[in-house]
Amino acid sequence: MNTGTTPKGATPDIGAQISYAMRTMGIAPIPRNYELFYEAYIGSNPALSRELAALGNQATQEELDAIGEQYFASQHRHLVEKVHGRIADELDSLLRLLRQEQNSLESYSRLLGETYSRINSKNNSSAEILRSAIAILTEATDNKMAHGEKTVESVSQKSREMDLVRRELDEYKRIANTDSLTRLANRRAFDDRLAAVYNGGPGTTLCGLALIDIDHFKRVNDTYGHPVGDKILASVATVIRANVRKDTFVARTGGEEFAIIFDGIGSEEVHQLCEQIRLALEATPFRNSKSGVNYGPITISIGYCMAGDAEDPGELYSRADIALYCAKNAGRNCTRVFEDGMQKDFTKSWLIYRR
């Protein structure tokens, strides 16, 4: 059986290939190791791929975890679990506080009931009744007010503490969905966002997916080295982000691949924005300020498809990818929209990693 090639028109079993590579290297098939090898396989982080390859066939779990700690906050699920534990502790403490307050209110209510009974009694004189009632109610009310103030302060403190924990958890989630090199959303965040495109109802037609690929990027890496390639990737990300609205979703989905999900605009405006990005990048100088070496020109090819022209996220990605292929085939450094009749023998699946 030939495991080194993929039949024409078939989708490669990435999971099987990663599992095979891990078995070959004697790597334990646990989720955090799979995630490392997945990221290395799709090439979304060249520095990580190089460090992983440098371990060879003798990688220890400690070495793998060290790489995970360096590059992926999402690997540290124990941090998130720790935060969840803190939230549970705070909630438990708050519940105990509220139970104490409930018991205190019940005691105060009983006291009021007893005082009412004394006042209503015909056996004591009016003066005795009033003196007794005033003394009891004054002491009970003072105690209740003091207790209430402490309870309010305790509840406020618990609320502040839980808000801090929530912010910490939100930050962990943000880091886990961010590409460490470009600071854009990563593939995981893109998968989630793309899956939600068709949850928006009628507005789905005003939504488009653009896939971007840097032209001849392998040549850049081979000629100038990966550190230069990494700087160019970061610069390309900056140019893309600078030419779209702040709330537009932009992700780095692979080595030199990016994606944009446009919301609330039609095909013509999507095309204009894609061209704006392409021309801005074409005009951006890529030069070493110290040595004067010119790394450019750096250009991109773009393919896009509108959500209204696809049935689901998978087809939307596939059709945008076909349009990107056609842009590459047309000579690169251009933008193409998906049209009926475009064909491609093989298209990548957007859903290659989901939890």
C-alpha positions in Angstrom: 0.0 0.0 0.0 1.4 3.4 -0.9 1.0 5.8 2.0 3.1 8.5 0.5 0.6 9.9 -2.0 -3.0 10.8 -2.1 -5.3 9.6 -4.9 -6.3 12.4 -7.3 -9.5 14.0 -6.1 -9.3 12.6 -2.6 -8.9 14.4 0.6 -5.7 13.4 2.5 -6.3 11.8 5.9 -4.3 14.3 7.8 -5.1 12.7 11.2 -3.8 9.4 10.0 -0.6 10.9 8.6 0.0 12.8 11.9 -0.7 9.7 14.0 1.7 7.7 11.8 4.5 10.3 12.2 4.0 10.2 16.0 4.1 6.4 16.1 7.3 6.4 14.0 9.0 8.8 16.4 7.7 7.0 19.5 5.6 9.9 20.6 2.7 9.2 23.1 -0.6 9.7 21.3 -2.1 12.2 23.7 -4.0 15.3 22.7 -1.4 17.9 23.5 1.2 16.0 21.5 -1.2 15.6 18.6 -1.8 19.4 18.6 1.9 20.1 18.4 2.3 17.8 15.4 -0.8 19.1 13.8 0.5 22.7 13.9 3.9 21.5 12.5 2.1 19.6 9.7 0.1 22.6 8.5 3.1 24.9 8.8 1.3 27.6 10.7 4.3 28.2 12.9 7.7 27.6 11.1 9.7 28.2 14.3 7.7 25.5 16.1 8.1 23.1 13.2 11.9 23.6 13.2 12.2 23.0 16.9 10.0 19.9 16.7 12.1 18.5 13.9 15.3 19.2 15.8 14.2 16.8 18.5 14.5 13.9 16.1 13.3 10.4 17.1 14.4 10.7 20.7 12.0 13.4 21.9 11.0 13.1 25.6 7.6 14.2 26.9 9.3 17.0 28.9 10.9 18.4 25.7 7.6 18.3 23.9 5.8 20.0 26.8 8.5 22.7 26.8 7.8 23.4 23.2 4.1 23.5 23.9 4.6 25.8 26.8 6.6 28.2 24.6 4.2 28.3 21.6 0.7 27.4 22.8 -1.1 28.7 25.7 -3.9 26.4 24.7 -1.7 23.5 25.6 -1.9 24.6 29.2 -5.4 23.4 29.9 -4.4 22.9 33.5 -4.3 26.7 33.7 -7.8 27.0 32.4 -8.9 24.1 34.7 -7.3 26.0 37.6 -9.3 29.1 36.8 -12.4 27.0 36.6 -11.6 25.6 40.0 -11.2 29.1 41.4 -14.6 30.1 40.0 -16.2 27.0 41.6 -14.6 27.9 44.9 -15.8 31.5 44.7 -19.3 30.3 43.9 -19.3 27.8 46.7 -18.2 30.5 49.1 -20.9 32.9 47.9 -23.5 30.2 48.3 -22.4 29.7 51.9 -22.6 33.4 52.5 -26.1 33.6 51.1 -27.2 30.6 53.2 -25.9 32.4 56.3 -27.8 35.5 55.3 -31.0 33.4 54.8 -30.6 31.9 58.3 -30.1 35.3 59.7 -33.2 36.6 58.0 -35.2 33.7 59.3 -34.0 34.3 62.9 -34.8 38.0 62.6 -38.3 37.1 61.3 -38.9 34.8 64.3 -37.8 37.5 66.6 -40.3 39.9 65.0 -43.0 37.3 65.4 -42.2 36.8 69.1 -42.3 40.6 69.6 -45.6 40.8 67.9 -47.0 38.1 70.2 -45.8 39.9 73.3 -47.4 43.2 72.1 -50.6 41.4 71.4 -50.6 39.6 74.8 -53.3 40.8 77.3 -51.3 39.6 80.3 -48.6 42.3 80.5 -49.0 46.0 81.1 -48.7 48.4 78.2 -45.5 49.9 79.6 -43.8 46.6 80.1 -44.8 45.5 76.6 -43.4 48.6 75.0 -40.1 48.5 77.0 -39.6 44.9 76.2 -40.5 45.3 72.5 -38.3 48.4 72.0 -35.3 46.7 73.7 -35.6 43.6 71.7 -36.2 45.3 68.4 -33.4 47.8 68.9 -30.8 45.2 69.7 -32.0 42.8 67.0 -32.2 45.6 64.4 -28.7 46.9 65.2 -27.3 43.5 65.0 -29.1 42.8 61.7 -27.9 46.0 60.2 -24.3 45.3 61.1 -24.6 41.8 59.8 -26.2 43.1 56.7 -23.4 45.6 56.0 -20.8 42.8 56.4 -22.8 40.6 54.1 -23.1 43.3 51.5 -19.3 44.0 51.6 -18.5 40.2 51.5 -20.8 39.8 48.4 -19.2 42.8 46.7 -15.7 41.4 47.4 -16.7 38.0 46.0 -18.1 39.7 42.9 -14.9 41.6 42.4 -12.8 38.5 42.8 -15.0 36.5 40.4 -14.8 39.3 37.8 -11.0 39.2 38.0 -11.1 35.4 37.5 -13.4 35.8 34.5 -11.1 38.3 32.9 -8.2 35.9 33.4 -10.1 33.1 31.8 -11.1 35.4 28.9 -7.4 36.2 28.4 -6.4 32.5 28.3 -9.1 31.9 25.7 -7.9 34.9 23.6 -4.3 33.7 23.7 -5.4 30.1 22.7 -7.1 31.5 19.6 -4.3 33.8 18.5 -1.5 33.1 16.1 1.7 33.8 18.0 3.6 35.2 15.0 1.1 37.5 13.4 -1.2 38.2 16.3 -4.2 37.4 14.1 -6.7 34.7 14.8 -5.4 31.2 14.3 -6.8 28.2 12.4 -8.8 27.0 15.4 -10.5 30.4 15.8 -11.1 30.4 12.0 -12.8 27.0 12.1 -15.2 28.2 14.8 -15.9 31.5 13.0 -16.5 29.8 9.7 -18.8 27.2 11.2 -21.0 30.1 12.5 -21.4 31.9 9.2 -24.7 30.2 8.4 -26.2 30.8 11.8 -27.0 34.4 11.0 -30.2 33.9 9.0 -31.1 36.2 6.1 -27.9 38.3 6.5 -25.8 35.3 5.4 -26.0 36.5 1.8 -24.0 39.6 2.8 -21.1 37.6 4.0 -18.0 36.5 2.1 -14.9 34.4 2.6 -11.6 35.4 1.1 -8.6 33.1 1.1 -5.1 34.7 0.6 -1.9 33.1 -0.3 1.6 34.7 -0.5 3.0 34.1 -4.0 6.3 32.1 -4.2 6.8 32.2 -0.4 8.8 29.0 -0.4 11.3 30.8 -2.6 11.6 33.6 0.0 12.3 31.1 2.8 14.8 29.1 0.7 16.6 32.3 -0.4 16.7 34.4 2.8 15.9 31.9 5.6 12.9 31.4 7.9 13.6 34.3 10.2 13.2 36.7 7.2 10.1 34.7 6.2 8.6 35.1 9.6 9.1 38.9 9.5 7.4 39.0 6.1 4.5 37.0 7.4 4.1 39.5 10.2 4.3 42.4 7.8 1.7 40.9 5.5 -0.6 40.4 8.4 -0.2 44.0 9.4 -1.1 45.2 5.9 -4.2 43.0 5.7 -5.4 44.2 9.1 -4.8 47.9 8.2 -7.0 47.6 5.1 -10.2 46.2 6.7 -12.5 47.4 9.4 -11.5 46.8 12.9 -14.3 44.3 13.5 -13.5 42.2 10.4 -12.4 38.7 11.2 -8.8 38.0 9.9 -6.9 34.8 10.5 -3.7 33.1 9.6 -4.8 29.6 8.6 -1.6 28.0 7.5 2.1 28.7 6.7 1.6 31.6 4.2 -2.2 31.4 4.0 -4.6 33.9 5.4 -8.4 34.2 5.5 -10.9 37.1 5.9 -14.6 36.7 6.7 -16.4 39.8 5.5 -19.8 40.7 7.1 -22.5 43.0 5.9 -21.2 43.8 2.4 -21.9 42.5 -1.1 -19.6 40.8 -3.6 -18.6 44.0 -5.3 -17.4 45.6 -2.1 -15.6 42.4 -1.1 -13.8 42.5 -4.5 -12.8 46.2 -3.9 -11.4 45.4 -0.5 -9.5 42.4 -1.7 -7.9 44.5 -4.4 -7.2 47.3 -1.9 -5.3 44.8 0.2 -3.5 43.3 -2.8 -2.4 46.7 -4.2 -1.3 47.9 -0.7 0.9 44.9 -0.3 2.3 45.2 -3.8 3.4 48.7 -2.9 4.9 47.8 0.5 8.7 47.7 0.5 10.3 44.6 2.0 13.8 45.6 2.7 16.4 45.1 5.4 17.1 48.5 6.8 20.6 47.6 7.9 22.0 45.6 5.0 19.8 47.2 2.3 18.8 43.7 1.0 15.5 43.9 -0.9 13.3 40.9 -0.2 10.5 42.0 -2.5 8.4 42.3 -4.4 5.9 40.4 -2.2 2.6 39.8 -3.8 -0.5 37.8 -2.9 -3.2 35.9 -4.8 -6.8 36.1 -3.5 -9.9 33.9 -4.1 -13.3 34.6 -2.6 -16.8 33.3 -2.5 -20.0 34.8 -1.1 -21.9 32.8 1.5 -25.1 33.1 -0.7 -23.3 31.1 -3.4 -22.6 28.1 -1.1 -24.8 25.7 0.9 -22.7 25.4 4.0 -19.3 26.3 5.5 -17.5 23.4 3.8 -18.7 24.3 0.4 -18.0 28.0 1.1 -14.4 27.2 1.9 -14.0 24.8 -1.0 -15.3 27.4 -3.5 -13.1 30.2 -2.1 -10.2 27.8 -2.4 -11.1 27.0 -6.0 -11.2 30.7 -6.8 -7.7 31.1 -5.1 -6.4 28.2 -7.3 -7.7 30.0 -10.3 -6.0 33.3 -9.2 -2.7 31.3 -8.9 -3.3 29.7 -12.3 -4.0 33.1 -13.9 -0.5 34.3 -13.1 -0.7 35.2 -9.4 -1.0 38.7 -7.9 -4.7 39.0 -8.7 -8.2 38.5 -7.2 -10.8 36.0 -8.4 -14.3 35.4 -7.3 -15.8 31.9 -7.5 -18.0 31.4 -10.6 -19.8 28.3 -11.9 -17.5 26.4 -14.2 -14.4 26.8 -12.2 -12.9 23.4 -11.5 -10.1 22.0 -9.4 -9.0 18.4 -9.0 -8.4 18.7 -5.3 -9.6 21.1 -2.7 -8.6 21.2 1.0 -11.1 20.5 3.6 -11.7 23.5 5.9 -12.6 21.2 8.8 -9.2 19.5 9.4 -9.1 20.2 13.0 -12.0 20.5 15.3 -12.5 19.8 19.0 
